[in-house]
Amino acid sequence: MMQVYCKNTKTYKKFPEGTTLEQMAEEFEFEKPYPIVSAKVNNVSQGLRFRLYHNKDVEFLDLRDPSGMRVYTRSLYFLLYKASIEVFPGCEVYMEHPIAHGYFCHLHKADKSELTAEDVEKVAARMREIVEQNVPFHRYEVHTEKARKVFQEAGYEDKVRLLETSEDVYTDYYTLGDTVDYYYGRLVPTAGYLKLWGLQLFHDGMLLRVPSRSNPDVLAGFCDQPKTYEMFKESLNWNIIQRLANVGDVNHAILEGHASELIQVAEALQEKKIVQIAEEIDRRSRLEEPVKVVLITGPSSSGKTTFCKRISIQLKACGLLPLTICTDDYFVNRQDTPRLPDGSFDFDNFDTVDHARMQEDIIAMLAGEDVQVPEFNFVTGLREYKGKHIKLVPGSVLLVEGIHALNPALTDRIPDSSKFRIFINTLTSTSLDNHNCIPTSDNRLLRRIIRDYNKRAFTARESIRQWPNVRKSEHDWIYPYQENADMMFNSAYLLEFAVLRLHAEPILATVPKNCPEYSEAHRLLKFIHYFTPVPDQEIPPTSLLREFLGGSSFKY
């Protein structure tokens, strides 16, 4: 017998060796408002079919936990894939990226005909049949070479190329009925667990809708994001043209000696987009009702600060005179900062910024007045005036950078014709393989962990602990305004994970195994292990990545 400690109940129970987590979940009595879909064993995510043979700590998870939601979503990917190839034999399915509170995928039929709403309903009907039949998922752990041969025989070239660059001796793959596939994390035990989902025609593909994390009894609300979709599409099309749509393709290119060229191309693509944005600002600044204020925002670790500096350079090249202020410098004094329910400071709340004072200053600047602007002292928690003045002259344009810059309430007294809005995001367009898209937030989380650690601001454990609150604040205060942008900028970098790997691995390894944050550290370590590492020596000092890695030629 073995002894298991359940974190949900804070109690111990004894079980025969080899008991599954699914069986244990039934034995521990605690409130289960939503179905249990996975568990953490000693702070490592596992599927419910996982068997225990030694004493362990276990925490059972439903869809409210990010790890549980990932297990559920991966399982839906497989369900969608299986249904698609059964309804449309010979089709190709690509799970591409999260959008509109769901996941976008392409289904390319063998006859090349256009996908219709009727086609999507046929796939959905087959998915419902598989769920009703409660078809089991099975996991197989084999030598990586054998897994590669399995996928070679199945014609999955994307998975073959990924596994050809794998450093692992053993690899997992899954089956759902007679369909084989690969997923880089655990799945639910059977299709019968997948009760709630939606599928609809979306642009030229399908949108797989998933349950709301805050209320898993309902689907997450649909929110069309046409500008975000176009930004994803632009990046993805370039990857496809260059034959770098998946991580296996990128790894092979690196191993063939093309890393230097890919870094140069990535920098050139970003600079090209920055030039386009600067030229559009310049054009609008010369209209009868000219643009005078450029509002720049984006979520945490999207690269706002470096983007602001690089766009300033390009605006100067256009003959404009950019001046910059930051919403952070208008923070209210620390003692006046709004608080979260647990009593801690809510630094991402809109009312953390003295928006009335900031807007008054902007209006005065636009009127040609000489305005003394504050600098926030993050050590003392006080807004201070140290003699910094801003006065706009003919040809000047004011850049306003910060997480609330696109919130309409920040500049509601300034005419729309005077404003140009830029939203920066980090939209990873490369996938692990055709059926494993990369969470866009993983880019930013790894950037934040590395930057915080290097600046001695926070340990990796602390950065991971803060991340859920950061993400909630983004969804509350930043993402609702992204479609208001005049132009969007994608700060994701083609070789980013390959470059971040060498920085992130030793930092993530510092997270103790006996703390809750180890679960996320373990997941990220496993994830970046898929990428062939690239040293950062050739990343230029003006690169956006330098904001996080260090070595930037910009002063922050």
C-alpha positions as CSV (number, residue, x, y, z in Angstrom):
1,M,0.0,0.0,0.0
2,M,1.1,3.6,-0.6
3,Q,0.0,6.8,1.1
4,V,-1.3,9.7,-0.9
5,Y,-1.8,13.3,0.4
6,C,-4.6,15.1,-1.3
7,K,-4.1,18.9,-1.4
8,N,-7.8,19.5,-2.1
9,T,-8.9,17.9,1.2
10,K,-5.6,18.2,3.1
11,T,-6.0,14.5,4.1
12,Y,-4.2,11.3,3.6
13,K,-5.5,8.0,2.1
14,K,-3.9,4.6,1.5
15,F,-4.3,3.0,-1.9
16,P,-2.9,-0.2,-3.6
17,E,0.2,0.4,-5.7
18,G,-0.8,1.1,-9.3
19,T,-4.0,2.9,-8.5
20,T,-4.9,5.6,-11.2
21,L,-5.5,9.2,-10.4
22,E,-9.0,8.8,-11.9
23,Q,-9.8,6.1,-9.3
24,M,-8.4,8.2,-6.5
25,A,-10.4,11.3,-7.4
26,E,-13.6,9.3,-6.7
27,E,-12.3,8.3,-3.2
28,F,-11.4,11.8,-2.0
29,E,-14.5,13.7,-1.0
30,F,-14.4,17.4,-1.6
31,E,-16.5,20.0,-3.5
32,K,-16.4,19.3,-7.2
33,P,-18.5,21.9,-9.0
34,Y,-16.9,21.0,-12.3
35,P,-15.5,17.7,-13.6
36,I,-12.0,16.8,-12.6
37,V,-9.9,16.6,-15.8
38,S,-6.3,16.2,-14.6
39,A,-4.1,16.4,-11.6
40,K,-0.7,17.5,-10.3
41,V,1.5,14.9,-8.8
42,N,4.3,16.4,-6.7
43,N,3.6,19.6,-8.6
44,V,3.9,18.0,-12.0
45,S,0.8,17.9,-14.3
46,Q,-0.4,14.3,-15.1
47,G,-3.3,12.7,-16.9
48,L,-6.0,10.9,-14.8
49,R,-4.8,7.6,-16.2
50,F,-1.5,8.1,-14.5
51,R,-0.7,5.3,-12.0
52,L,1.0,5.9,-8.7
53,Y,3.4,3.4,-7.1
54,H,4.9,5.5,-4.3
55,N,3.8,8.0,-1.7
56,K,2.9,11.3,-3.4
57,D,1.2,14.6,-3.1
58,V,-1.8,15.0,-5.4
59,E,-3.9,18.0,-6.4
60,F,-7.0,17.3,-8.5
61,L,-7.8,20.0,-11.2
62,D,-10.9,21.1,-13.1
63,L,-11.1,23.6,-16.0
64,R,-10.6,26.6,-13.7
65,D,-6.9,25.7,-13.4
66,P,-4.7,26.7,-16.4
67,S,-3.2,23.2,-16.4
68,G,-6.6,21.5,-16.4
69,M,-7.7,23.8,-19.3
70,R,-4.7,22.9,-21.3
71,V,-5.4,19.2,-20.9
72,Y,-9.0,19.7,-22.0
73,T,-8.1,21.9,-25.0
74,R,-5.4,19.4,-26.2
75,S,-8.0,16.6,-26.1
76,L,-10.4,18.8,-28.1
77,Y,-7.6,19.3,-30.7
78,F,-7.4,15.5,-31.1
79,L,-11.2,15.1,-31.2
80,L,-11.4,17.7,-33.9
81,Y,-8.7,16.2,-36.0
82,K,-10.1,12.7,-35.8
83,A,-13.6,13.9,-36.8
84,S,-12.2,16.0,-39.7
85,I,-10.3,13.2,-41.3
86,E,-13.2,10.8,-41.0
87,V,-15.7,13.3,-42.5
88,F,-13.3,14.5,-45.2
89,P,-10.8,11.6,-46.0
90,G,-7.5,12.9,-47.2
91,C,-7.9,16.4,-45.7
92,E,-5.2,18.3,-43.8
93,V,-5.9,20.0,-40.5
94,Y,-3.8,22.8,-38.9
95,M,-4.4,24.0,-35.4
96,E,-2.9,27.5,-35.8
97,H,-3.5,30.0,-32.9
98,P,-5.8,31.2,-30.2
99,I,-8.1,34.0,-31.2
100,A,-11.7,35.3,-30.4
101,H,-11.6,33.4,-27.1
102,G,-11.2,30.1,-29.0
103,Y,-8.7,28.4,-31.3
104,F,-8.4,28.9,-35.1
105,C,-7.8,26.0,-37.4
106,H,-7.6,25.4,-41.1
107,L,-9.2,22.4,-42.7
108,H,-8.0,21.8,-46.3
109,K,-10.2,19.3,-48.1
110,A,-8.6,16.9,-50.6
111,D,-10.7,18.3,-53.4
112,K,-9.4,21.9,-52.6
113,S,-13.0,23.2,-52.4
114,E,-14.0,26.0,-50.1
115,L,-14.9,25.2,-46.5
116,T,-18.6,25.9,-45.8
117,A,-20.7,26.2,-42.7
118,E,-22.3,22.9,-43.7
119,D,-18.9,21.2,-43.7
120,V,-18.2,22.6,-40.3
121,E,-21.4,21.2,-38.9
122,K,-20.6,17.8,-40.4
123,V,-17.3,17.8,-38.5
124,A,-19.1,18.9,-35.3
125,A,-21.7,16.2,-35.7
126,R,-19.0,13.5,-35.9
127,M,-17.2,15.0,-32.9
128,R,-20.5,14.7,-30.9
129,E,-20.8,11.1,-31.9
130,I,-17.3,10.3,-30.7
131,V,-18.0,12.0,-27.4
132,E,-21.3,10.0,-27.1
133,Q,-19.4,6.8,-27.8
134,N,-16.9,7.7,-25.0
135,V,-14.0,6.6,-27.2
136,P,-10.8,6.3,-25.0
137,F,-7.6,8.1,-25.5
138,H,-4.5,5.8,-25.0
139,R,-1.0,6.9,-24.4
140,Y,2.1,5.0,-25.5
141,E,5.6,5.7,-24.3
142,V,8.2,4.4,-26.8
143,H,11.7,5.0,-28.0
144,T,11.8,8.3,-30.0
145,E,13.0,6.5,-33.0
146,K,10.0,4.1,-32.9
147,A,7.6,7.1,-32.5
148,R,9.2,8.7,-35.5
149,K,8.6,5.6,-37.6
150,V,5.0,5.5,-36.5
151,F,4.5,9.0,-37.8
152,Q,6.5,8.3,-40.9
153,E,4.1,5.5,-41.8
154,A,1.1,7.7,-41.0
155,G,2.4,10.4,-43.3
156,Y,2.9,13.0,-40.6
157,E,6.0,14.7,-42.0
158,D,5.6,17.6,-39.5
159,K,5.9,15.3,-36.5
160,V,8.8,13.4,-38.1
161,R,10.8,16.6,-38.6
162,L,10.1,17.6,-35.0
163,L,11.2,14.2,-33.5
164,E,14.3,14.2,-35.8
165,T,15.6,17.1,-33.7
166,S,14.4,15.7,-30.3
167,E,17.0,15.1,-27.6
168,D,14.7,12.7,-25.7
169,V,15.3,9.0,-25.6
170,Y,11.6,8.2,-25.1
171,T,8.5,9.9,-26.6
172,D,4.8,9.7,-25.9
173,Y,2.1,9.4,-28.6
174,Y,-1.6,9.0,-28.4
175,T,-4.4,7.1,-30.1
176,L,-8.1,7.9,-30.2
177,G,-9.8,4.9,-31.6
178,D,-7.7,3.9,-34.7
179,T,-6.3,7.5,-35.1
180,V,-2.7,8.2,-34.0
181,D,-1.4,11.6,-33.1
182,Y,1.2,13.5,-31.0
183,Y,0.6,16.0,-28.2
184,Y,3.2,17.5,-25.9
185,G,1.1,17.2,-22.8
186,R,-1.5,14.9,-21.2
187,L,-5.0,14.3,-22.4
188,V,-8.3,13.4,-20.7
189,P,-9.0,9.6,-20.3
190,T,-11.9,9.4,-22.8
191,A,-13.8,11.6,-25.3
192,G,-16.7,11.4,-22.9
193,Y,-15.0,14.1,-20.8
194,L,-15.4,16.6,-23.6
195,K,-19.0,17.6,-23.0
196,L,-18.7,21.4,-23.7
197,W,-17.2,22.9,-26.8
198,G,-18.3,24.7,-30.0
199,L,-17.3,24.7,-33.6
200,Q,-18.1,27.4,-36.2
201,L,-17.0,28.7,-39.5
202,F,-14.6,31.6,-38.9
203,H,-13.0,33.5,-41.8
204,D,-11.5,30.8,-44.1
205,G,-11.3,28.2,-41.4
206,M,-12.9,27.0,-38.2
207,L,-13.0,28.4,-34.7
208,L,-12.9,25.8,-31.9
209,R,-14.6,27.3,-28.9
210,V,-13.8,26.2,-25.4
211,P,-15.4,26.6,-21.9
212,S,-14.9,29.8,-19.9
213,R,-12.2,29.4,-17.3
214,S,-14.1,31.4,-14.8
215,N,-17.4,29.5,-15.4
216,P,-16.7,26.2,-17.2
217,D,-20.5,25.5,-17.5
218,V,-20.6,27.9,-20.4
219,L,-18.5,28.6,-23.5
220,A,-16.1,31.5,-23.4
221,G,-17.8,34.5,-25.0
222,F,-17.2,34.9,-28.7
223,C,-15.3,38.1,-29.7
224,D,-14.4,38.7,-33.3
225,Q,-10.9,40.2,-33.7
226,P,-10.4,41.0,-37.4
227,K,-7.2,43.1,-36.9
228,T,-5.6,40.5,-34.7
229,Y,-6.6,37.8,-37.2
230,E,-5.0,39.7,-40.1
231,M,-1.8,40.1,-38.0
232,F,-1.7,36.4,-37.4
233,K,-2.4,35.7,-41.0
234,E,0.5,37.9,-42.2
235,S,3.0,36.2,-39.9
236,L,1.8,32.7,-40.7
237,N,1.8,33.3,-44.5
238,W,5.4,34.4,-44.3
239,N,6.4,31.3,-42.3
240,I,4.6,29.1,-44.9
241,I,6.4,30.8,-47.8
242,Q,9.7,30.3,-46.1
243,R,8.8,26.7,-45.1
244,L,9.2,27.5,-41.4
245,A,5.7,26.9,-40.2
246,N,6.7,24.4,-37.5
247,V,9.4,24.0,-34.9
248,G,10.9,21.0,-36.7
249,D,11.4,23.2,-39.8
250,V,13.1,25.9,-37.7
251,N,15.3,23.4,-35.9
252,H,16.5,21.8,-39.1
253,A,17.3,25.3,-40.5
254,I,19.4,26.0,-37.4
255,L,21.2,22.7,-37.6
256,E,21.9,23.4,-41.3
257,G,23.7,26.6,-40.3
258,H,21.0,29.2,-41.1
259,A,20.6,30.7,-37.6
260,S,22.5,33.9,-38.5
261,E,20.5,34.5,-41.6
262,L,17.2,33.9,-39.8
263,I,18.2,36.4,-37.1
264,Q,18.9,39.0,-39.7
265,V,15.6,38.3,-41.5
266,A,13.7,38.5,-38.2
267,E,15.2,41.9,-37.4
268,A,14.5,43.1,-41.0
269,L,10.9,42.0,-40.8
270,Q,10.4,43.9,-37.5
271,E,12.2,47.0,-38.8
272,K,10.2,46.9,-42.0
273,K,6.9,47.0,-40.0
274,I,8.2,49.8,-37.7
275,V,9.1,51.8,-40.8
276,Q,5.6,51.3,-42.2
277,I,4.0,52.5,-39.0
278,A,6.3,55.5,-38.8
279,E,5.6,56.5,-42.4
280,E,1.8,56.2,-41.7
281,I,2.2,58.5,-38.7
282,D,4.2,60.9,-40.7
283,R,1.5,60.9,-43.5
284,R,-1.3,61.6,-41.0
285,S,0.7,64.3,-39.2
286,R,0.6,66.3,-42.4
287,L,-3.2,66.1,-42.9
288,E,-5.5,69.1,-42.4
289,E,-6.4,67.6,-39.0
290,P,-3.0,66.2,-38.1
291,V,-2.1,63.4,-35.7
292,K,-0.3,64.8,-32.7
293,V,-0.5,62.0,-30.1
294,V,0.7,58.4,-30.7
295,L,-0.7,56.0,-28.1
296,I,1.3,52.8,-27.7
297,T,0.2,49.9,-25.6
298,G,0.5,46.1,-25.3
299,P,0.4,43.4,-22.6
300,S,3.3,42.7,-20.2
301,S,6.6,41.9,-21.8
302,S,5.4,42.6,-25.3
303,G,8.3,45.0,-25.9
304,K,6.5,48.3,-25.6
305,T,9.6,50.2,-24.3
306,T,12.0,49.1,-27.0
307,F,9.3,49.6,-29.7
308,C,8.8,53.1,-28.5
309,K,12.5,53.9,-28.8
310,R,12.7,52.3,-32.3
311,I,9.6,54.0,-33.6
312,S,11.1,57.3,-32.3
313,I,14.2,56.7,-34.4
314,Q,12.1,56.1,-37.5
315,L,9.9,59.1,-36.9
316,K,13.1,61.2,-36.7
317,A,14.1,59.7,-40.0
318,C,10.8,61.0,-41.4
319,G,11.6,64.5,-40.2
320,L,9.4,64.5,-37.1
321,L,10.4,65.4,-33.5
322,P,9.1,62.6,-31.2
323,L,8.8,63.2,-27.4
324,T,7.8,60.5,-25.0
325,I,5.9,60.2,-21.8
326,C,4.9,57.0,-19.9
327,T,1.7,56.3,-18.1
328,D,3.8,54.7,-15.3
329,D,5.2,58.1,-14.4
330,Y,1.7,59.2,-13.6
331,F,1.1,56.4,-11.0
332,V,-0.7,57.6,-7.9
333,N,1.4,57.5,-4.8
334,R,1.7,54.0,-3.5
335,Q,-0.6,54.5,-0.5
336,D,-3.4,55.6,-2.9
337,T,-3.0,52.5,-5.2
338,P,-6.1,50.3,-5.6
339,R,-5.9,47.0,-3.9
340,L,-6.8,43.4,-4.9
341,P,-9.3,41.4,-2.8
342,D,-6.4,39.9,-0.9
343,G,-5.2,43.3,0.1
344,S,-2.1,43.5,-2.2
345,F,-1.6,46.4,-4.5
346,D,-3.3,46.2,-7.9
347,F,-0.7,47.9,-10.0
348,D,-2.5,47.2,-13.3
349,N,-5.8,48.8,-12.4
350,F,-6.7,51.9,-14.5
351,D,-7.0,53.9,-11.4
352,T,-3.4,53.2,-10.5
353,V,-2.7,56.0,-13.0
354,D,-3.7,59.6,-12.3
355,H,-5.4,59.8,-15.7
356,A,-7.1,63.1,-15.0
357,R,-3.7,64.8,-14.4
358,M,-2.1,63.0,-17.3
359,Q,-4.8,64.1,-19.7
360,E,-4.6,67.7,-18.5
361,D,-0.9,67.7,-19.1
362,I,-1.3,66.2,-22.6
363,I,-3.9,68.8,-23.5
364,A,-1.6,71.6,-22.3
365,M,1.3,70.1,-24.4
366,L,-0.9,70.0,-27.5
367,A,-1.7,73.7,-26.8
368,G,2.0,74.5,-27.0
369,E,2.5,75.0,-23.3
370,D,5.7,74.1,-21.5
371,V,4.7,71.3,-19.1
372,Q,6.7,69.9,-16.2
373,V,6.1,66.1,-16.2
374,P,6.5,63.8,-13.3
375,E,8.8,60.8,-12.8
376,F,7.6,58.0,-10.5
377,N,10.0,56.8,-7.9
378,F,9.4,53.1,-7.7
379,V,11.6,52.8,-4.6
380,T,9.8,55.4,-2.5
381,G,6.4,54.8,-4.2
382,L,6.0,58.6,-4.8
383,R,5.4,60.7,-7.9
384,E,8.1,63.3,-8.1
385,Y,8.8,66.4,-10.1
386,K,12.5,66.8,-10.9
387,G,12.5,69.5,-13.5
388,K,11.7,67.4,-16.6
389,H,9.8,69.6,-19.1
390,I,8.1,68.9,-22.4
391,K,7.1,71.5,-24.9
392,L,5.9,70.5,-28.4
393,V,7.1,72.6,-31.3
394,P,6.1,72.5,-35.0
395,G,6.9,69.0,-36.3
396,S,6.6,67.4,-32.8
397,V,4.6,64.3,-32.1
398,L,3.9,63.1,-28.5
399,L,4.4,59.4,-27.8
400,V,2.4,58.1,-24.9
401,E,3.5,54.6,-23.8
402,G,1.9,52.3,-21.2
403,I,-0.6,49.5,-20.6
404,H,-3.5,51.9,-20.4
405,A,-2.6,54.1,-23.4
406,L,-5.5,52.8,-25.6
407,N,-8.1,53.0,-22.8
408,P,-10.6,55.6,-24.2
409,A,-11.0,57.2,-20.8
410,L,-7.3,58.2,-20.7
411,T,-7.7,60.6,-23.7
412,D,-11.5,61.1,-24.0
413,R,-11.1,64.9,-24.2
414,I,-8.7,64.8,-27.1
415,P,-10.1,64.6,-30.6
416,D,-9.8,61.2,-32.3
417,S,-8.3,62.8,-35.4
418,S,-5.3,63.9,-33.3
419,K,-4.6,60.3,-32.0
420,F,-2.8,57.4,-33.6
421,R,-3.2,54.1,-31.7
422,I,-0.7,51.2,-31.8
423,F,-1.2,47.9,-30.1
424,I,1.8,45.6,-29.6
425,N,1.3,41.9,-29.1
426,T,3.5,38.8,-29.2
427,L,1.6,36.5,-31.5
428,T,3.6,33.3,-32.0
429,S,2.8,32.0,-35.5
430,T,5.1,29.0,-35.5
431,S,3.6,25.8,-34.2
432,L,5.3,22.7,-32.7
433,D,3.6,20.7,-35.4
434,N,0.4,20.9,-37.4
435,H,-1.8,20.0,-34.3
436,N,0.1,21.7,-31.5
437,C,-0.1,25.5,-31.6
438,I,2.1,27.4,-29.1
439,P,0.3,29.5,-26.4
440,T,1.0,33.1,-27.3
441,S,1.5,34.0,-23.6
442,D,4.4,31.6,-23.2
443,N,6.6,34.0,-25.2
444,R,5.9,36.8,-22.8
445,L,6.1,34.7,-19.6
446,L,9.6,33.5,-20.6
447,R,10.7,37.0,-21.4
448,R,9.4,38.3,-18.1
449,I,11.1,35.5,-16.1
450,I,14.4,36.2,-17.7
451,R,14.2,40.0,-17.4
452,D,13.0,39.9,-13.8
453,Y,15.8,37.5,-12.8
454,N,18.5,39.4,-14.6
455,K,17.5,42.7,-13.0
456,R,17.3,41.0,-9.6
457,A,13.7,42.2,-9.3
458,F,12.1,38.8,-8.8
459,T,13.1,35.1,-8.8
460,A,11.6,32.8,-11.4
461,R,9.3,31.5,-8.6
462,E,8.0,35.0,-7.9
463,S,7.5,35.8,-11.6
464,I,5.5,32.6,-12.1
465,R,3.4,33.3,-9.0
466,Q,2.5,36.8,-10.2
467,W,1.7,35.7,-13.7
468,P,-2.0,34.7,-13.2
469,N,-2.8,38.2,-11.8
470,V,-0.9,39.8,-14.6
471,R,-2.9,37.8,-17.2
472,K,-6.2,38.7,-15.5
473,S,-5.3,42.4,-15.5
474,E,-4.5,42.2,-19.2
475,H,-7.9,40.7,-20.0
476,D,-9.6,43.3,-17.8
477,W,-7.6,46.5,-18.9
478,I,-5.6,45.9,-22.1
479,Y,-7.1,43.4,-24.5
480,P,-10.6,45.0,-24.6
481,Y,-9.1,47.9,-26.6
482,Q,-6.7,46.1,-29.0
483,E,-9.1,46.2,-31.9
484,N,-9.3,50.0,-31.5
485,A,-5.7,50.2,-32.8
486,D,-4.9,52.0,-36.1
487,M,-2.0,49.6,-36.6
488,M,-0.7,46.5,-34.8
489,F,2.8,45.3,-34.3
490,N,3.8,41.7,-33.7
491,S,6.8,41.6,-31.5
492,A,7.2,37.7,-31.7
493,Y,10.6,36.7,-33.0
494,L,11.1,33.7,-35.3
495,L,14.0,32.3,-33.4
496,E,12.9,33.6,-30.0
497,F,12.4,30.3,-28.1
498,A,15.7,29.0,-29.6
499,V,17.5,32.1,-28.2
500,L,15.6,32.2,-24.9
501,R,16.3,28.6,-24.1
502,L,19.9,29.1,-23.0
503,H,18.8,31.9,-20.7
504,A,15.6,30.4,-19.4
505,E,16.8,26.9,-18.5
506,P,19.2,27.7,-15.6
507,I,16.7,30.3,-14.3
508,L,13.7,27.9,-14.3
509,A,15.9,25.2,-12.7
510,T,16.1,27.4,-9.6
511,V,12.4,26.9,-8.8
512,P,12.2,24.4,-5.9
513,K,10.3,21.1,-6.6
514,N,8.3,21.4,-3.4
515,C,6.5,24.7,-4.3
516,P,3.3,25.2,-6.4
517,E,5.2,27.3,-9.0
518,Y,7.3,24.2,-9.9
519,S,4.5,22.9,-12.0
520,E,4.7,25.9,-14.4
521,A,8.5,25.9,-14.3
522,H,8.5,22.1,-15.2
523,R,6.1,22.7,-18.1
524,L,8.2,25.6,-19.5
525,L,11.4,23.6,-19.2
526,K,9.8,20.7,-21.1
527,F,8.4,23.1,-23.7
528,I,11.6,25.0,-24.5
529,H,13.4,21.6,-24.8
530,Y,11.8,21.2,-28.2
531,F,13.9,24.1,-29.6
532,T,17.4,23.7,-30.9
533,P,19.3,26.4,-28.9
534,V,20.9,29.4,-30.5
535,P,23.4,31.6,-28.6
536,D,22.4,35.3,-28.5
537,Q,25.8,36.8,-29.7
538,E,24.3,37.8,-33.1
539,I,21.2,39.4,-31.7
540,P,21.9,43.1,-32.3
541,P,22.0,45.7,-29.5
542,T,18.9,47.5,-30.9
543,S,16.9,44.2,-31.0
544,L,13.6,44.1,-29.2
545,L,14.8,40.9,-27.5
546,R,17.6,42.8,-25.8
547,E,15.1,44.5,-23.6
548,F,14.8,41.1,-21.9
549,L,18.2,39.5,-22.4
550,G,20.2,42.5,-21.6
551,G,22.9,44.1,-23.7
552,S,20.6,46.7,-25.3
553,S,22.1,49.9,-26.7
554,F,19.0,51.7,-25.5
555,K,18.8,53.3,-22.1
556,Y,15.7,52.2,-20.1
